[in-house]
Amino acid sequence: MSDDAGTLTLARTMQPETDLEVKRSHFLGRAARTRTQEEARAFIASVRTAHPTARYHCSAFIVTVPGGRPIERSNDDGEPPGTAGQPILEVLRGTRLVEATVVVTRYFGGTLLGTGGLVRAYGEAAARAIKAAARVRLVTRHLWEVRVGVAEAGWLEAELRGAGGAAGPAGADLAVEETVWGATHAVLTVSTAGPDPTGLVQLLASLTRGRTAPEPAGSRVVERPV
């Protein structure tokens, strides 16, 4: 797996609010990264608090469940059934984002839009909010510990960092995450995009003439800007 693979979601930063005007009604859209249903509902509540005089706060969210299917929910918040929450959810599905919530707040302008008009307006407002939001890709990096004598540690770290930008099985796949120094030995934590350490094993064997090999040290998820 390369760093181009992974799960797409929103950055954790505060996202911009967009404004769509349709026949004097204003549809304010905002998206947020939400990892759980509780976070999603808290975000929806915060938007409602920020716009206490608005008539509608329609929403949809998708959150993941470890080992299970994603949870999807939508809410029309008093608009005719199927005209607000569902269009927002459909837009969210189309982006393939996970752990995301979109709220569209409507300030009624006095002109009825009809069911078709509402569907289009809420869908467009959701699309604008998501387009304006910063995204990240969640990528799993597999960790390996490399134990080496202090005298060689600095040199080996430099060689591995240099190899990280090279092509090949142990090239762009590889990154030195940290180095912990001890009295006689140092431990380098190296990450690879995939779970197969063959390329790293071969590289270390070449650099150290077989004196050191990587030991598995788990994995972690990192965020890459999109």
C-alpha positions in Angstrom: 0.0 0.0 0.0 1.3 3.5 -0.8 0.7 6.8 0.9 -1.8 7.5 -1.9 -4.1 4.9 -0.4 -6.1 5.5 2.8 -9.4 6.9 4.1 -10.5 10.4 3.2 -11.9 12.7 5.9 -11.9 16.3 7.0 -9.1 18.1 8.7 -9.6 18.7 12.4 -9.4 22.5 12.0 -12.5 24.8 12.1 -14.0 24.7 8.6 -15.4 27.7 6.7 -19.1 28.5 6.6 -20.7 28.9 3.1 -23.8 30.8 2.2 -26.2 29.9 -0.6 -29.1 32.3 -1.3 -32.2 30.9 -3.0 -35.2 33.2 -3.3 -34.1 35.2 -0.3 -33.7 32.1 1.9 -30.1 31.7 3.1 -28.6 28.2 3.4 -25.5 28.3 5.5 -23.4 25.1 5.2 -20.6 23.9 7.5 -18.8 20.6 7.7 -16.7 19.0 10.5 -14.6 16.0 11.3 -16.6 13.9 13.8 -15.4 10.4 14.9 -18.5 9.3 16.8 -22.2 9.8 16.8 -21.8 11.8 20.0 -19.3 14.2 18.3 -21.6 14.5 15.4 -24.5 15.5 17.5 -22.4 17.9 19.6 -21.3 19.6 16.3 -24.9 19.9 15.2 -25.9 21.4 18.6 -23.0 23.9 18.3 -24.2 25.1 14.9 -27.8 25.5 16.3 -26.3 27.5 19.2 -24.4 29.7 16.8 -27.6 30.5 14.8 -30.4 30.6 17.4 -32.8 32.6 15.3 -32.6 30.3 12.2 -35.7 28.2 11.4 -34.0 25.0 10.4 -30.7 23.1 11.1 -30.7 20.1 8.8 -27.9 17.6 8.9 -26.3 14.3 8.0 -23.3 12.4 9.2 -21.3 9.3 8.5 -19.1 7.8 11.2 -17.1 4.6 11.2 -17.5 1.6 13.6 -14.4 -0.6 14.2 -15.2 -4.0 12.6 -18.7 -2.9 11.4 -20.5 -0.9 8.8 -20.4 2.9 8.9 -23.3 4.6 10.6 -25.3 7.1 8.5 -27.9 9.4 9.9 -29.8 12.4 8.5 -32.3 14.9 10.0 -34.8 17.1 8.2 -35.4 19.2 11.3 -39.0 20.1 10.4 -38.5 20.5 6.6 -40.8 18.2 4.5 -39.6 14.6 4.9 -36.8 13.7 2.5 -36.1 17.3 1.3 -33.2 18.2 3.5 -31.3 15.6 5.5 -31.4 13.0 2.8 -30.0 15.3 0.0 -27.2 16.3 2.4 -26.5 12.6 3.1 -26.4 11.8 -0.6 -23.9 14.5 -1.2 -21.8 13.3 1.7 -21.9 9.7 0.4 -20.8 10.9 -3.0 -17.6 12.4 -1.6 -16.5 9.1 0.1 -15.7 11.0 3.2 -15.9 9.2 6.6 -16.1 10.6 10.1 -17.8 13.7 8.8 -20.9 15.8 9.6 -22.6 18.5 7.5 -25.1 20.9 8.8 -27.1 23.3 6.6 -28.8 26.1 8.5 -31.7 27.8 6.7 -32.9 31.3 7.3 -36.3 31.4 5.7 -36.7 34.2 3.2 -40.5 34.2 3.0 -40.9 32.4 -0.4 -41.8 28.7 -0.5 -39.4 26.6 -2.6 -41.4 23.4 -3.0 -40.0 20.0 -2.4 -37.9 19.9 -5.5 -36.4 23.4 -4.7 -35.6 22.3 -1.2 -33.9 19.2 -2.4 -31.7 21.1 -4.8 -31.0 23.9 -2.3 -29.9 21.6 0.5 -27.9 19.4 -1.8 -26.1 22.4 -3.3 -25.5 24.0 0.2 -24.0 20.7 1.4 -21.8 20.4 -1.7 -20.5 23.9 -1.2 -19.7 23.3 2.5 -17.7 20.1 1.7 -15.9 21.7 -1.2 -14.8 24.6 1.0 -13.6 22.3 3.7 -9.9 21.2 4.1 -9.4 17.4 3.7 -6.9 14.9 4.9 -6.2 11.3 4.1 -5.8 8.8 7.0 -2.9 6.5 6.2 -1.7 3.5 8.2 2.1 3.4 8.7 3.7 0.2 9.9 6.4 0.7 12.6 9.7 -1.2 13.0 12.5 -0.8 15.6 16.1 -1.0 14.5 18.6 -1.4 17.4 22.2 -0.3 16.6 25.3 0.8 18.4 25.7 4.5 19.3 28.8 4.8 17.1 26.8 3.7 14.0 23.4 5.2 14.8 23.9 8.7 13.4 25.3 7.4 10.1 22.6 4.7 9.8 19.8 7.3 10.5 21.2 9.5 7.7 21.4 6.6 5.3 17.8 5.6 6.0 16.5 9.1 5.7 18.3 9.4 2.3 16.9 6.1 1.2 13.4 7.3 2.1 13.3 9.6 -0.9 14.7 7.0 -3.4 12.8 4.8 -5.7 12.4 1.0 -5.2 10.9 -1.3 -2.6 12.6 0.3 0.3 12.5 3.9 -1.1 9.5 6.3 -0.8 7.8 3.6 1.3 10.2 4.3 4.2 10.6 7.1 6.8 12.6 7.5 10.0 10.1 8.5 12.7 12.4 9.0 15.7 15.7 7.9 17.3 16.0 7.1 21.0 19.6 7.3 22.3 20.9 5.1 25.1 24.3 4.7 26.7 25.6 2.1 24.3 22.8 1.6 21.8 20.2 3.7 19.9 16.8 2.5 18.7 15.5 3.9 15.4 11.8 3.7 14.8 11.2 3.3 11.0 7.8 3.3 9.3 6.8 1.7 6.0 3.6 2.1 4.1 3.0 -1.7 3.9 3.2 -4.5 6.4 5.9 -6.4 4.5 9.3 -5.4 5.8 11.2 -7.2 3.0 12.5 -4.0 1.4 13.6 -2.6 4.8 15.3 -5.9 5.7 17.2 -5.9 2.5 18.3 -2.3 2.9 19.5 -2.8 6.5 21.3 -6.0 5.5 23.1 -4.0 2.8 24.0 -1.0 5.0 25.1 -3.0 8.1 26.4 -6.1 6.4 23.7 -8.2 8.2 24.4 -6.9 11.7 20.9 -5.5 12.3 17.3 -6.3 11.3 14.0 -4.6 12.0 11.6 -5.7 14.8 7.9 -5.1 14.4 6.6 -2.3 16.7 2.9 -1.9 15.7 1.4 0.7 13.5 -0.1 4.2 13.7 -2.4 6.3 11.6 -1.1 9.6 10.2 -2.9 12.4 8.4 -1.8 13.5 5.0 -3.2 16.8 3.5 -5.1 16.3 0.3 
